[in-house]
């Protein structure tokens, strides 16, 4: 008889700080610095959008159109970052397929 399956618990949250430490550990030179700064920029834009939404919901002077623009900017920036990451991973996979 098989033993019962145990719970694995909750998954740890992924935040930009853990991604930054991963990039620093790789020490990939200029690409790693560019990647790290891009992650920080995306995280900063998302934090700004979160602040704009909170200010709007709390009635602290946030206007609807500026709040929507901030959230759309954060969404577009994240989508662009994700597409660039996908292209980099795809290029890496193609390079790894090359036979010497």
Secondary structure, 3 states (H helix, E strand, C coil): CCCCCCCCCCCCCCCHHHHHHHHHHHCCCHHHHHHHHHHHHHHHHHHHHHHHHHHHHHCCCCCHHHHHHHHHHHHHHHHHHHHHHHHHHHHHHHHHHCCC
